[in-house]
Amino acid sequence: MGINFIDTIVVRHTRERGTASEEKPVLPSEFMGKQTSKINADRLKLAGDLMILSAKGTKKIRLSAMEKPTLPADFKGHYITTGKGTGRIRI
């Protein structure tokens, strides 16, 4: 028999410019999940083909021309940096 402590932790949230508050259970953060990525991709589709400024505002890039980030299928043979960026380890 166990207790789920996540449900028992209560946090005070402020509302209405700090004049009101309420106590709620802690909610899991989903800012890097698949659902958030899908929502952001849908918002970019709604925005259309935007022009993005880069290089101190002197260069324009179309949103459709930007590469989509992808993860490799296998991480074997890749390096990760360690310390303050001076060392590296091969995976």
Legacy VTK file of the C-alpha trace (Angstrom):
# vtk DataFile Version 3.0
C-alpha trace
ASCII
DATASET POLYDATA
POINTS 91 float
0.000 0.000 0.000
1.532 3.294 -1.037
0.698 6.963 -1.002
1.020 9.129 -4.084
2.642 12.238 -2.623
2.203 14.236 -5.821
-1.544 14.411 -5.183
-1.051 15.528 -1.582
1.285 18.475 -2.298
-0.663 21.731 -2.434
0.743 24.972 -3.853
-0.660 28.481 -3.491
-1.198 30.166 -6.876
-1.722 33.913 -7.156
-4.372 35.286 -9.495
-5.666 38.635 -10.694
-2.414 40.609 -10.568
-1.497 39.197 -7.167
-4.632 40.353 -5.333
-6.219 36.890 -5.047
-4.823 33.451 -4.385
-5.983 29.865 -4.489
-4.542 26.557 -3.342
-4.311 23.768 -5.915
-2.454 20.470 -6.232
0.841 20.475 -8.121
0.354 19.964 -11.868
2.953 18.152 -14.005
4.914 20.394 -16.364
4.473 19.514 -20.037
6.467 22.249 -21.739
8.744 19.791 -23.560
6.257 16.996 -24.264
4.876 15.717 -27.553
1.560 17.461 -26.974
3.228 20.868 -26.671
5.284 20.235 -29.812
2.110 19.387 -31.726
0.357 22.534 -30.467
3.319 24.706 -31.515
3.432 23.080 -34.970
-0.302 23.729 -35.420
0.164 27.386 -34.433
2.952 27.785 -37.019
0.688 26.309 -39.706
-2.000 28.854 -38.830
0.531 31.692 -39.062
1.421 30.780 -42.637
4.742 31.412 -44.348
6.309 34.114 -42.182
9.538 36.006 -42.722
11.963 35.667 -39.813
14.736 38.218 -39.321
18.188 37.025 -38.281
21.785 38.279 -38.174
20.977 41.509 -36.306
17.888 42.058 -38.450
19.762 42.252 -41.744
18.824 38.824 -43.159
15.345 37.445 -43.846
14.463 33.733 -43.880
11.117 32.229 -44.834
9.623 29.890 -42.239
9.074 27.224 -44.899
12.790 27.289 -45.792
13.957 26.556 -42.250
15.017 23.007 -41.442
12.931 20.971 -39.029
14.972 19.538 -36.131
15.121 15.741 -36.072
16.707 13.213 -33.752
18.983 10.529 -35.158
17.673 6.959 -35.079
20.795 5.740 -33.300
23.030 7.819 -31.040
25.972 5.421 -31.342
29.128 7.199 -32.490
27.941 10.680 -31.479
29.713 12.866 -28.949
28.337 14.753 -25.945
30.160 17.634 -24.330
31.065 17.589 -20.652
32.217 20.061 -18.069
32.178 23.610 -19.402
32.205 22.472 -23.009
35.883 21.546 -23.003
35.595 17.774 -22.763
33.656 15.233 -24.779
32.544 11.620 -24.449
31.686 9.273 -27.282
28.405 7.415 -26.873
LINES 1 92
91 0 1 2 3 4 5 6 7 8 9 10 11 12 13 14 15 16 17 18 19 20 21 22 23 24 25 26 27 28 29 30 31 32 33 34 35 36 37 38 39 40 41 42 43 44 45 46 47 48 49 50 51 52 53 54 55 56 57 58 59 60 61 62 63 64 65 66 67 68 69 70 71 72 73 74 75 76 77 78 79 80 81 82 83 84 85 86 87 88 89 90
